[in-house]
Amino acid sequence: MKTRPVSLPSTLLSLAAAVSVAVPAPLSACCMVPLDYDVAISQTGQKAILFHSGDREELILRINYQIEAKTKGAKMPDHFAWIITVPNEPDHYEIADPEIFDATWDWARPLVRKHEPRSFGLKADNAVALPAAGGIVLSEAVEVGPYKIQPVRAVGANALSALNEWLVANEFPAEDPAHMAYFVDNNFTFLCIKVLPSADESAVPSSAGLPPVQLSFKSEEPYYPLRFSSRQGVFDLSLMVFTKKKLNYKKSSTALGKINFTRGTYKENVTVESTDFPDLLAKAFGKSKLKDAKDTAWNLNVLRTKNVNQGNTIASWKEDVFFSTQKGFFGNVNRAGAEVLAAAAVR
């Protein structure tokens, strides 16, 4: 995930969506290449910014991918799919600036840093849907920036077979029903981005950073989509989490363990104001469904880790990554809460 970025104007990404998971075949994963190409696709890193308030989440996500030939002379594919899982269908989509992650990290680092962690490979990046079948629910397609987004959800007893029919018809590998069951049972929606080469190229780049997608959806707890990435190799993760309620590290220990996060490098639940956000973050936040919150205070937690999918491998997980926040009034550690507590202490 750090190589030359795909050019937005010259690259078409059409989003079609599906429900699936990691499978025994190396082709099943967060990124999928067509079956008739003798290549393997993996990720070298993920960058994300996550906002959570009440039952609403805003997720800004970017991956860097790498495609390698399995045999000498194998051709690069003319498209591939990037699939994102979400617990509920998004009701708002945007495209974020690729520089938002570095700009936000430069702003956040002096606020949260205790000591400098070892180097990350996550700095600057080098630079269609079928009619509904039984068991498949297609929502209205959405177009935003270079993306055409078609959410697809599998429901009911025939969902697994119907979903695999959809995947195969769209030239993607079929998934193992046993590994798809978690998402189907929990009514997840999968968004699949079909990435095509620029107009003057016959194949996609062998490595690049995809344009960041910004999604807004309902989620009771902060959610990060990783369970579908079990066949993506070992990669680094830079995740900056903004929550109204304090992140509960004790109750989130299982989720933190999944991403190989170790406490101690960064300060936790640092209070920041949305009015102080750097320009690119403020721009993205201004397009979110959380922009009108009267309270401008947020709890910031930085979760930067290396070697995700090593040791505690994603394939062994029974659930995806949901973080816990502290409940009740005292879960709010922000400016407004501090003022109320101070006033109570005076009385």
N, C-alpha and C positions, 0 to 999 in steps of 0.2 A: 503494500500500500504506500509506496512512496516512490514514485517514478513520475514520468511526465504526465500532467493532467490531460484528460480528454477534453478537446475543445468543444464548448457548448454549441456554437453556431454550426459546426460541421459534423456533429455527432447526433444521431437520432436515437433516443431511448424510448421505447414504448413499453408501458407497464401493463402486464396482464397478471393476474394473481391466482394463488393456489394455496392449499394447505398440505404440508408435507414435512418430512424430517430427514435426519441422517439415516443412511442405509448402508448395507454392506458394500454396495458398489461405490467406487470412488467418485462417481459422477454426481451422486446425490449430496447436495450441500446448499449453503447459502448462495453460492454461485454455481451455475450449471452450464456446461458446454453441450452443443448438440451431439447426438449419439454417433454421427458419422464422421467425427473428427478424432484422430488418435492423439489427443492432447489431454493434459490435466490442468485444472485451474485451482489456485489457492489464494489465500490472502496473506499479506505481510503486515497488515495493521488495520485498526479501526479507530476512527475519531468520532466522538459524539458529545453533544451538549443536551442535557435533559432537564426540563422544567416540570415540576409536579406541584399541583395545588388542588386539594379536595379530591375529586374524581377525574381530574383533567391532566393529561400529559402532553407536552410538546417535546418532540424528539427531532434533533438535527443530527443526521448520520452520514458519514462518508466512509467508504472502504477503499483500500488500494489492493489491486489484484495482480496476479502474475500467472501467465499461461506458459506451460512448458510442453514441448513435444515429447511423447513417449517413445517414439522411434525416429531415427534419423530421417530428415526430409519431410516429416509430417507438417501439413499446412496449418496455419492459424485459422480458427473458425471465422465465419462471416457474421456471427452474432453469438451472444451468450446471455444468460439470464441472471439477474441479481434478485434474490427473493428475501423479503423482509416479513417477519411475523409480527402481528399486533393482536392484543387481546380483544380489541373491538375495532370495527371498521373506522378508519379516519374520516372526519367530516371537514377537514381543511388541509390543503397541501400548498407548499411553497418550495422554491429553490433558494438555497442559501449561498452566500459567497464562499468560495473555497478557502479564503484566508481567515474565515471567522474563528477557526480553531486556534491558530497561532496567535491571533490578536487577543482572543479571550485568555489564553494561557499566559501571555506576556503581562496582561492586566492582573490575573489571579495569582500568579506565582509569588509576588512579594506579600500578598495577603495571607497565604496559606503555608508558605514554606517554613519548615523547621530546619531542615538541612537538605542540601542538593542531592537528589537521587542519582543513581547511575544513569548513564546516557540512554536515551530512548531513540528508536528509529522512527520517531513520529513527528519530526520537525517539518520543514518545508517539503512539499511534494515535488518530485521531479515531474519537472513537469510531465396473431392477434385473436382477440377473444372469440370463442365459438358460442353458438346459441346455448342457452342453459339446458343441461341434461339432468336426468334424475339424480338427486342428491347434491346438485350444485346450485348455488344461489349467486347470480351475477347482479351486482348493483350497477347503477348508471356509471359509465366511464367518465373520468375526469381528466382534463388536459391542463398541465401547468408547466411553463417553461418547456424544456425538451422532453418532458415525460407525458405519456399517455397512460393513465392509471385505470386499471379495471380490477376492482376488488372482487375476489372470488372466495366463497365460503362453502365448505362441505358440511352437509347436515344429514342426519338420518342414517338408517341401516345401510343404504346403498352408497353412502358418501365416499368411502374409500375407493371402491372400484370406479365410481363415476369421476372422481378426481384424477385418478391415474389415466383414465381415458382422455381427460382434458389435457393433462401434461403431455402425453404421447402425441396427441393430435397437434399440439403446439411445438413439437420437435424437442421436448425436454425428456430426460430420463424418468421412467416410472419409479415411484417410491415404494418402499417396503411398508405394507399396511400396518405392521406391528409398530413401526416407528412413527407412523402418522397418527396413531390413535390418540396420543396426548393432545394434539392440537384440535383434532376433530371433536373429541370428548369435551373440550373446554371452549368450543365455538370460536376458535381463533380465525382471523382473516389473514391471508397471505397475499402480499403484494409482490408481483414479479416484474422486474424491470428488464425488458429485452434491449440489450445494448447492441447497436449496429455501428459499423465503421463510418468514417467520414465519406462524403460523396466521391472523393477521388481515390479512395482505397477499397480494396476487395476483401480485406480482413481487418479485424479489430487489432489494436496494438497488443503486443505480447505482455505489456505491463503498463498500468496507468492508475490515476486516482479519479474516481467517478465524481461527478458533480454532487454536492451534498443535497439530500432531500430532507425537507422539513415536514413532519407529520403531526397532526393534532388528533388525539383520540381519547376516549374514556379509559381510565385505569384506576382501580382503587388504591394501588400502590405504585411507586416508581418501577417501571419495567424496562429491561434492556434485552433486546432480541439476540440470543446467542445459541440456543439449543439446536437451531437449524444449521449451525456452522461446524458440525463435528468433523466433516471431511475437508475442512479448509486448511489443514496443517496447523502449525504453531504460529501465533501472531501476537503483536503487542496491542494494547488498548489504552487509549487516552479518553477518559470519560469525566466530564465536569457536570456535577449534579446540583441543581438549584431547587430547593424544596421550601414550602411554607412551614411545614412541620420539620423539626430536627430529624436528621437521619439517625435511626437507632442501630448503632453498630453491633450491639449484642444480639439483637433479634435478626440482624442482617448477616450474621456470621457465616451462615451456609452460602448465601449468595456471594459474599465477599471471598469465601474460600474457592468458589467456582472460578472466579476470575484471577485467582492467585494474588489477591491483594493482602498486603501486610500493613498493619497500622503502625504509626509512629513517624512516618516521613512528613506528613502534612498535618496542620491544625485541622480540627474537625468542627463542622457546623459554624463556620465563620459568617457573621452577619454582614451582608452587603446590600446596597440599595440599587434598585433598577435604574434610578436616576444617575448612577455613577457608571453604568455599563459602558464599555468601549463602543465606538461607533458601529462596528459591524454586528456586535451582539445586540445593541440597542435597536438596530434596523430589523434584525430577525425577530426580536421580542415584540417590536411594534406591529408585526404581521401576525402575531400569535393570538389565540383566543384568551390568553391570560393578561393581555396588555392593559385592560381596564381595571385591574385590581386596585382598590383604594390604598391598600397597604403596600408600600414599595419595598419593604424589607424581605430578603430571602436568606436562607441558610445555604452556604456554598460548601460543597465537599468535592475534593479532587481525588479521583480513583484512577491513577496511572499505573499500569502493570505491564510486566513483560511475560512472554511465554504462556499466554492463554492457550488452553487445550494441551498442556503438558502436565503430567502428574495426575491431576484430577480431570481426566479427559471428558470432553463434552458428551461423548457417546455413552458415558456411564450415568449421566444425569437423568433423573426421572421427571424433573420439572425445569422450566426456564428460569431466568434470573429476575426475581422480584425482590426489591429492597423494602425494608420495613421503616416506618417513621414513628416517632413518638406520639402517643395519643394524648388527648386532653389539652387543657389550657397550658400546662407547663411544657408541652411539646413545642410551643411557639417561642423560639428564642430569636426575637427580632426587636427592632427599635420600639414599636408600639407596646409589645409585651413588657419590655424593660421599664417603660414609663409607668405602666399600670402597677407593676410590682413596687417601683420606687414610691409611688403615691400611697400605696397600701402600707408600706413600711413607715412612712411619715405619720399616717393616721394612727 
